[in-house]
Amino acid sequence: MEAEDWRRITRGIDQRVRALSLFLADVHGPQRVRPAGILPTELVLGSRLYRRALHGVEVPRGIYTHVAGIDLVRDRAGRWLVLEDKLRTPSGVSYLLTNRQIMTRISPRLFAGMPVRSVDHYPDDLLDVLRTIAPPEAAAAPEVPTIAVLTPGIHNSAYFEHSFLAKQIGADLVEGRDLVVRDALLFMRTTRGLRRVDVLYRRVDEDYLDPLVFRWESLLGSPGLVQACSEGNLALADATGTGVADGKAIYAYARALTRYYLGEEPVPEQGETHVLAEPSAREVVLGDLRRNVVKGAGESGGYGMLTGPEASQAELEACRERILADPRGFIAQPRVDLSTCPCFVDGAMVPRRVDLRVFALFGERVRVVPGGLTRVALRAGSYGRRRPTPAGPRWPTATTSCGSCPQVKKLFP
């Protein structure tokens, strides 16, 4: 990627991450955006991702989006477009770092001859962000704040990343059973007894963080985590409540939110989006459902998505019924003709469609990692992974954060 393209992308991601963090601080606080009429109130307060229990809970430095993943695509005209915002424990940066290490060893002359920017500083930047948000008494202590990485366990599909990052930043890797909250303080069990945790980098969906506030049946978090945060004794990265900002419906208003909170003209463009809660948009989409990609407004990881051009007539009709039953739960986007990348498949170089996930860290400032995770659609003509739209609510065994955790399977066989 040319430097000028990257400078523009970096500027746009910086804007986007700051604006979404301000939006989250607003909706969990004074809610100035509601009377401003920037977006329909029901898209926020009616979202299943909006956490009423977190209203009024302050987060360190007012920052919610400590680690963000912004998915980008390039269209036929060569424009870079924001496809999605990933603020709920985005995965993939470990593959970016590991791939770069491998490539520099395999092709050292290639990197020596080209001005490729380094990504090796990411662990240091992540550690700096986590230290920045530590509670004041921990930051003022002579010892560095105690940081832990919370993972659902070895059965999670991203466990490699959890363990990799914990090792890179020198943090303890813990599971919910390793944690206990006492007097609104979080401790982890060690061979030498309980040790206080100041900052928890969570890689567990917030639905499963605290059974006293969210899902009562969860064994992946620890009771009392939200109380520890609300009393200022614990910092979470990313902060709880981020899900409402990366809901698919909010994406449609991201540029307007940038203008409102930053007073700046947004740099990144984004694809045309129809919020199906609006009758006029719903009429347009249902009139030609086949040309659209329909996404669940509160889903992530490809769940709840229907790709109209590839769907059968039965799938289209089923999707139509779901939209009519719950229009607020879906958005639709005309499919973008994605750019391709040369791939070596079965002994030949062939084009395959790609997208790009870029990672940003937000502490004292926004730092965009000068690299990304490119995901490739390996089937000829494919636009990527296609998961069926679920007919009903997803149980924890189907989520990306729980994976095939045996504790959850025991509850939900």
Order of alpha helices (4+ residues) and beta strands (2+ residues): alpha-alpha-alpha-beta-beta-alpha-alpha-alpha-alpha-beta-alpha-beta-beta-beta-beta-beta-alpha-beta-alpha-alpha-beta-beta-alpha-beta-beta-alpha-beta-beta-beta-beta-beta-alpha
